[in-house]
Amino acid sequence: MTTAAISLRAIPTSIANTFPLIEDQFVDMAFMTRFTGLTDKWFYKLIQEGKFPRPVKFGRSSRWLRSEIEVWVQERVKLSREA
């Protein structure tokens, strides 16, 4: 069996707890713009201002953790409901 053929369910809980990122997902800017309806320019402006998580670099590729994006969106919803 190759590594690619192993499903997440096949990984023991003790290993998954050691590597919590295994349950997360790296997403690209295209995902973020579809998910939020905001533009890539807007995200890069927020990153420069320190108001959005910086990307994880894989060579020339930039990726973000989906969990961080979801938390950021949930915070925006919460703030808009408090106003």
C-alpha positions in Angstrom: 0.0 0.0 0.0 1.4 3.4 -0.9 1.3 6.4 1.3 -1.2 8.1 -1.0 -3.6 5.2 -0.5 -3.8 5.6 3.2 -7.0 7.3 4.4 -7.2 9.6 7.4 -9.3 7.0 9.1 -6.5 4.5 8.9 -4.2 6.7 11.0 -4.3 5.9 14.7 -5.7 8.6 17.0 -2.4 8.9 18.9 -0.6 9.9 15.7 -3.3 12.3 14.6 -3.2 14.0 18.0 0.6 14.4 17.6 0.1 16.0 14.1 -3.1 18.0 14.5 -2.6 19.5 11.0 -3.5 16.2 9.5 -7.2 17.0 9.9 -6.8 20.5 8.5 -6.4 21.5 4.9 -4.2 24.0 3.0 -6.2 26.1 0.6 -5.2 28.6 -2.1 -6.3 32.2 -2.8 -8.8 30.9 -5.4 -10.6 29.0 -2.6 -10.6 32.0 -0.3 -12.1 34.3 -2.9 -14.8 31.8 -3.7 -15.5 31.1 0.0 -15.7 34.8 1.0 -16.6 36.7 -2.2 -13.7 39.0 -1.4 -10.9 39.8 -3.9 -7.3 38.6 -3.7 -6.2 42.3 -3.6 -8.3 42.8 -0.5 -6.8 39.8 1.3 -3.2 40.9 0.5 -4.1 44.4 1.9 -5.4 42.8 5.1 -2.2 40.6 5.3 0.0 43.7 5.0 -2.0 45.4 7.8 -1.7 42.4 10.0 -5.5 41.8 10.0 -5.4 38.4 8.2 -3.2 35.3 8.7 0.0 35.3 6.7 0.4 32.5 4.1 2.4 29.4 4.5 4.9 29.3 1.6 5.6 26.1 -0.3 8.2 27.2 -2.7 6.5 30.0 -4.8 3.0 28.8 -3.7 1.1 30.5 -0.9 -1.4 28.5 1.1 -3.5 29.1 4.1 -5.0 26.8 6.7 -8.7 26.4 6.1 -9.3 26.4 9.9 -7.7 29.9 10.2 -9.9 31.3 7.4 -13.0 29.8 9.0 -12.0 31.4 12.4 -11.4 34.7 10.7 -14.8 34.6 9.0 -16.6 33.6 12.2 -15.0 36.6 14.0 -16.2 38.9 11.2 -19.8 37.5 11.6 -19.6 37.9 15.4 -18.4 41.5 15.1 -21.1 42.4 12.7 -23.8 40.9 15.0 -22.5 42.9 18.0 -22.8 46.3 16.2 
